[in-house]
Structures are given as C-alpha cells and as structure tokens.
Amino acid sequence: MRIPRPQAEWTTIAAPELRIVDEATWAAAHAQIRPVGETDARRSKGGPRPRHLLSGIARCAECGGPLTVTNGKSSYTPIKVYTCSYRRTRGETVCSNSSRRPVDVVNRLVVDWILEHILSEQILIDTLVEIRRRLAERSSASSTELPQLEKEASGVRIEINRLVAAIMSSDKAPAPLVHALSERQERLDALESRLRTAKAAPAAIELEVRRMEAEATKRLGDARGAMMRNPEEARRVLQLVLDGPLRVTPIDMPEGRRFQIEGAASFGRFLMTEQDADGRPNSASPAGFEPA
C-alpha cells in the first residue's frame, strides 16, 4: 500500500549509471527545445496556417495578446485590419487597445523597414569585412605560436630518443622509463596535431570565408525576393531575422491613431551555413564567430 508523504521526507538518490545519455548530450538536446508558449512566429502542429504577415509574430504592448486580423472599412470599402485579439475576444476589461490598422499598409511598412535596415547589401558587406578582420587577427595569433610549438616539439623528440636509447640498453625495460616514454609520445602527438592545425588554418579559413560570402550573398538575395513575394514567404524570413515577437503600441499622431512597432532583429543568422526544414539555422561558420 502506498502512503503519500510530504516532499520534505523524500529520499533522493543519484544513480548516474542509469542515465541513457551523458550530461553534455542532455544539455545540448534541451538547449534546442524551445519553451512551451514561446512566440517564434511558427504555427503549432495541427493548427491553421497563418495567412497574414504579422499573425503570431506581433503582440499587443498593452496586454501581450497576439495581433489578429478582422474585417474593417476604409471609407466604404471593406478591408482587412490588424487588431489586438484579446481586446476583440475578451473585451476592454482585458485590454484598452481598440486600435485597428489596415493589413496591407502595416505589412508594406514592416517589409520596407526590414529590407532597408536588416536585409541590406551594405550590412552584408560590412559584416563580412568585420569577420575577415577578426579571422585575420586569429590567424596572426596562430602564426606567432608556431615557433614555440615547434621548439617544444623538437625538445620532446630529443627526450623520446634518449628514453628509447635507455630502454634499448637494458635487458629488461624499467617500468618508469616505459611510462615516461608513453607520456612524452602523447605530448608529442598533441603538439604535432596543434602544429598541423596552425599551419593549415590560414588556407582553410580563407576557403571557408569565400564559401560563406557566396552563400550569404545568395541567401540575402533569396530573402529579399521572398519578402516581396507574398506574406507566407515573408513570414519565414521574419522568423529568421527577428529575436522574439514584435511589440505593437497604439500612438496618437497628427494624422490619427497609428501603430508603433518595436522589436529586435539580427542580420547574423544569414551567416549560418545550414538550415532545418523550417528555414531556421542550425550551425554556423566559421566556428567561433557565431553572431550574437
């Protein structure tokens, strides 16, 4: 029979031998899992496919509710408008934001801003120039390390030769000498590996940067085209560049009530070399220069 007990009386025993995966693999896997409810502009599985650019991407700054699209009018012409879904479905006690703005106008302004300030050829050029500068600094640092590595490797080889000679002169190889030889050989292997990497780094980095530049230029052109084709493709680009949801605040302007749209965006993901099926990046190159 089971008797419920308070948690304070529980006894917890760690059993690492029962783990299916190691801690590093577990942490890496969970780092890829987005928190439930996090808004990242992707529709949930089984839900309806969003038809409008900002559906699920933009949220009301007053109540946090997502923007939705409903019917409105411009003079006597029926149009589609963005409005706060919480205000529309739950009333003014939940949200005081009753503003509505034409879908076509808002979409055009958002797309134009992204094209001018994020998906810009000049930003791409400036970013790649900075990456080349940083990689050149890293390559220079590796080059200055070469003489010291070669000197140390030469000294270890001399020690190995002496140990081999001492072992060969003995009828029975002393255990301490054998152990010392093994340690020196491991150290030499590590040094030679670092030397090979340091010598190959400049050429490898140059090849990788050229490949990355070509890929980023192509991806930028594809993204700009997608932004101007239709809302569904433009949404995928927004998912790539936005760091979290957009916040929409109603403000009063001389020409009337308008939306102020704020958010964080990053060009850096266009330097990612691989993407998953949803267009999200899953690896970066060159290693060590992942954009923030």
C-alpha positions as CSV (number, residue, x, y, z in Angstrom):
1,M,0.0,0.0,0.0
2,R,1.3,3.5,-0.9
3,I,1.1,6.2,1.7
4,P,1.5,9.8,0.5
5,R,4.4,11.7,2.3
6,P,5.4,15.3,2.1
7,Q,8.3,16.1,-0.2
8,A,10.5,17.1,2.8
9,E,10.5,13.4,3.8
10,W,11.5,12.1,0.4
11,T,14.9,10.5,0.0
12,T,16.6,11.3,-3.3
13,I,19.5,9.1,-4.5
14,A,21.6,9.9,-7.6
15,A,22.1,7.0,-10.0
16,P,24.3,8.2,-12.9
17,E,24.8,4.6,-14.1
18,L,21.1,4.6,-15.1
19,R,21.4,7.5,-17.5
20,I,20.6,6.8,-21.1
21,V,22.8,9.7,-22.3
22,D,25.6,11.7,-20.7
23,E,25.1,15.2,-19.2
24,A,26.6,17.1,-22.1
25,T,24.2,15.4,-24.6
26,W,21.2,16.0,-22.4
27,A,22.1,19.7,-22.0
28,A,22.7,20.1,-25.7
29,A,19.4,18.5,-26.6
30,H,17.4,20.6,-24.2
31,A,19.1,23.8,-25.4
32,Q,17.3,23.1,-28.8
33,I,13.9,22.7,-27.2
34,R,12.0,26.0,-27.1
35,P,10.0,26.7,-24.0
36,V,6.3,26.0,-24.3
37,G,4.4,29.1,-25.3
38,E,7.4,30.9,-26.6
39,T,6.4,33.1,-29.6
40,D,8.6,32.5,-32.5
41,A,6.2,33.1,-35.3
42,R,5.8,29.4,-36.2
43,R,2.4,27.8,-36.2
44,S,1.8,24.9,-33.8
45,K,1.4,21.5,-35.4
46,G,-2.1,20.8,-36.4
47,G,-3.1,24.4,-36.1
48,P,-4.3,26.6,-39.1
49,R,-1.5,28.0,-41.2
50,P,-1.2,31.8,-40.6
51,R,-2.2,33.8,-43.7
52,H,-1.1,37.2,-42.7
53,L,2.4,38.6,-42.2
54,L,2.2,39.5,-38.5
55,S,-0.2,36.8,-37.3
56,G,1.5,35.2,-34.3
57,I,4.6,37.4,-34.7
58,A,3.3,40.7,-33.3
59,R,1.8,41.2,-29.9
60,C,-0.1,44.0,-28.2
61,A,2.2,46.0,-26.0
62,E,-0.7,46.8,-23.5
63,C,-1.9,43.2,-22.8
64,G,0.5,40.9,-24.5
65,G,-2.2,39.4,-26.7
66,P,-1.3,38.4,-30.3
67,L,-2.4,40.6,-33.2
68,T,-5.2,39.1,-35.2
69,V,-6.9,40.1,-38.5
70,T,-10.5,41.0,-38.8
71,N,-12.8,42.9,-41.1
72,G,-12.8,46.7,-41.3
73,K,-13.6,49.6,-43.6
74,S,-11.7,52.3,-45.3
75,S,-14.4,54.9,-46.0
76,Y,-17.0,52.5,-47.5
77,T,-14.5,49.9,-48.8
78,P,-14.2,46.6,-46.9
79,I,-10.6,45.9,-45.9
80,K,-8.7,43.6,-43.5
81,V,-7.2,45.2,-40.4
82,Y,-4.9,44.2,-37.6
83,T,-6.2,44.5,-34.1
84,C,-5.5,43.0,-30.6
85,S,-7.1,39.6,-30.4
86,Y,-7.6,39.9,-26.6
87,R,-9.4,43.1,-26.9
88,R,-11.6,41.6,-29.7
89,T,-12.4,38.4,-27.9
90,R,-12.3,39.4,-24.2
91,G,-13.3,43.0,-24.2
92,E,-12.0,46.3,-22.8
93,T,-11.6,44.9,-19.3
94,V,-8.7,42.8,-20.5
95,C,-7.2,45.3,-23.0
96,S,-7.9,49.0,-23.7
97,N,-6.2,48.9,-27.1
98,S,-9.0,49.2,-29.6
99,S,-6.8,50.5,-32.5
100,R,-7.1,48.9,-35.9
101,R,-4.8,49.4,-38.8
102,P,-5.0,48.2,-42.5
103,V,-3.2,44.9,-43.0
104,D,-1.8,46.0,-46.4
105,V,-0.4,49.3,-45.1
106,V,1.3,47.7,-42.0
107,N,2.7,44.8,-44.0
108,R,4.2,47.1,-46.5
109,L,5.8,49.3,-43.9
110,V,7.3,46.3,-42.0
111,V,8.7,44.8,-45.2
112,D,10.2,48.0,-46.3
113,W,11.9,48.6,-43.0
114,I,13.3,45.1,-42.9
115,L,14.6,45.4,-46.4
116,E,16.3,48.7,-45.7
117,H,17.7,48.1,-42.3
118,I,18.3,44.4,-42.0
119,L,18.4,42.7,-45.4
120,S,20.8,45.3,-46.7
121,E,23.7,44.6,-49.1
122,Q,25.7,47.2,-47.3
123,I,25.2,45.5,-43.9
124,L,26.2,42.2,-45.5
125,I,29.4,43.8,-46.9
126,D,30.2,45.5,-43.5
127,T,29.6,42.3,-41.6
128,L,31.8,40.2,-43.9
129,V,34.6,42.8,-43.7
130,E,34.5,42.6,-39.9
131,I,34.6,38.8,-39.9
132,R,37.6,38.8,-42.2
133,R,39.3,41.3,-39.8
134,R,38.7,39.1,-36.8
135,L,39.8,35.9,-38.6
136,A,43.0,37.7,-39.7
137,E,43.7,38.5,-36.1
138,R,43.1,34.9,-35.1
139,S,45.3,33.6,-37.9
140,S,48.1,36.1,-36.9
141,A,47.9,34.8,-33.3
142,S,48.2,31.2,-34.5
143,S,51.3,32.1,-36.7
144,T,53.1,33.7,-33.7
145,E,52.5,30.5,-31.8
146,L,54.2,28.3,-34.4
147,P,57.9,28.8,-33.4
148,Q,57.1,28.0,-29.7
149,L,55.2,24.9,-30.7
150,E,58.0,23.7,-33.0
151,K,60.6,24.3,-30.3
152,E,58.7,22.4,-27.7
153,A,58.1,19.5,-30.2
154,S,61.8,19.3,-31.0
155,G,62.7,19.1,-27.3
156,V,60.1,16.3,-26.7
157,R,61.5,14.3,-29.7
158,I,65.0,14.6,-28.2
159,E,63.7,13.3,-24.9
160,I,61.9,10.4,-26.7
161,N,65.2,9.4,-28.4
162,R,67.1,9.4,-25.1
163,L,64.4,7.3,-23.4
164,V,64.3,4.8,-26.3
165,A,68.2,4.5,-26.1
166,A,68.0,3.9,-22.4
167,I,65.3,1.2,-22.8
168,M,67.2,-0.5,-25.6
169,S,70.4,-0.7,-23.5
170,S,68.6,-2.5,-20.7
171,D,68.0,-6.3,-20.6
172,K,64.6,-5.6,-19.2
173,A,62.9,-2.2,-19.8
174,P,62.4,-0.4,-16.5
175,A,58.7,0.5,-15.9
176,P,59.4,4.1,-15.1
177,L,61.2,4.6,-18.4
178,V,58.4,3.0,-20.3
179,H,55.9,5.2,-18.5
180,A,57.9,8.3,-19.3
181,L,58.2,7.3,-22.9
182,S,54.5,6.9,-23.2
183,E,53.9,10.3,-21.6
184,R,56.4,12.0,-24.0
185,Q,54.8,10.3,-27.0
186,E,51.3,11.5,-26.0
187,R,52.7,15.1,-25.6
188,L,54.4,14.9,-29.0
189,D,51.2,13.7,-30.7
190,A,49.3,16.6,-29.2
191,L,51.9,19.2,-30.2
192,E,52.1,17.8,-33.8
193,S,48.3,18.0,-34.0
194,R,48.4,21.6,-33.0
195,L,51.2,22.3,-35.4
196,R,49.2,20.8,-38.3
197,T,46.1,22.8,-37.4
198,A,48.0,26.1,-37.1
199,K,49.8,25.6,-40.4
200,A,46.6,24.7,-42.3
201,A,44.4,27.3,-40.6
202,P,45.1,30.3,-42.9
203,A,44.2,28.5,-46.1
204,A,41.3,26.7,-44.5
205,I,39.9,29.9,-43.1
206,E,40.2,31.7,-46.4
207,L,38.4,28.9,-48.3
208,E,35.7,28.9,-45.6
209,V,35.2,32.7,-45.7
210,R,34.9,32.7,-49.5
211,R,32.3,29.9,-49.4
212,M,30.4,31.7,-46.6
213,E,30.4,35.0,-48.6
214,A,29.0,33.3,-51.6
215,E,26.3,31.5,-49.5
216,A,25.4,34.7,-47.6
217,T,25.1,36.7,-50.8
218,K,22.8,34.2,-52.3
219,R,20.7,33.8,-49.2
220,L,20.3,37.6,-48.9
221,G,19.0,37.8,-52.5
222,D,16.6,34.9,-51.8
223,A,15.3,36.5,-48.6
224,R,14.8,39.9,-50.2
225,G,12.8,38.3,-53.0
226,A,10.8,36.2,-50.5
227,M,9.9,39.4,-48.5
228,M,8.4,41.0,-51.6
229,R,6.5,38.0,-53.0
230,N,3.8,37.1,-50.5
231,P,3.0,37.1,-46.7
232,E,3.7,33.4,-46.2
233,E,7.2,33.6,-47.6
234,A,7.8,37.0,-45.9
235,R,6.8,35.4,-42.5
236,R,9.6,32.7,-42.9
237,V,12.1,35.5,-43.4
238,L,10.8,37.4,-40.3
239,Q,11.1,34.2,-38.3
240,L,14.8,34.1,-39.3
241,V,15.7,37.7,-38.5
242,L,13.5,38.5,-35.5
243,D,14.8,37.9,-32.0
244,G,11.4,37.5,-30.3
245,P,8.0,38.9,-31.0
246,L,7.2,42.4,-32.2
247,R,5.5,44.8,-29.8
248,V,2.7,46.9,-31.1
249,T,1.7,50.1,-29.3
250,P,-1.1,52.5,-30.3
251,I,0.1,56.1,-30.5
252,D,-1.6,59.3,-31.5
253,M,-0.2,61.1,-34.5
254,P,-1.3,64.4,-36.2
255,E,-2.9,62.3,-38.9
256,G,-4.7,60.0,-36.4
257,R,-4.1,56.8,-34.4
258,R,-1.2,54.7,-35.6
259,F,0.8,51.6,-34.6
260,Q,4.3,51.9,-33.2
261,I,6.0,48.6,-33.9
262,E,9.2,47.7,-31.9
263,G,11.3,44.6,-31.8
264,A,14.8,43.2,-32.1
265,A,16.3,41.8,-35.3
266,S,19.6,40.3,-36.3
267,F,21.3,40.0,-39.7
268,G,23.8,37.5,-38.3
269,R,21.7,34.4,-39.0
270,F,22.3,34.9,-42.7
271,L,25.9,33.8,-42.0
272,M,24.6,30.4,-40.8
273,T,25.7,27.7,-43.2
274,E,22.9,25.2,-42.6
275,Q,19.1,25.5,-42.0
276,D,16.5,23.0,-41.0
277,A,13.2,22.3,-42.8
278,D,11.6,25.4,-41.4
279,G,14.4,27.7,-42.5
280,R,16.0,28.1,-39.1
281,P,19.8,28.0,-38.8
282,N,21.3,25.0,-37.0
283,S,25.0,25.6,-37.4
284,A,27.4,28.5,-38.0
285,S,30.7,29.0,-39.8
286,P,33.4,29.8,-39.3
287,A,33.5,28.2,-35.9
288,G,33.9,30.6,-33.1
289,F,32.3,33.5,-34.9
290,E,28.7,32.8,-34.4
291,P,26.7,36.1,-34.4
292,A,25.0,37.2,-31.2
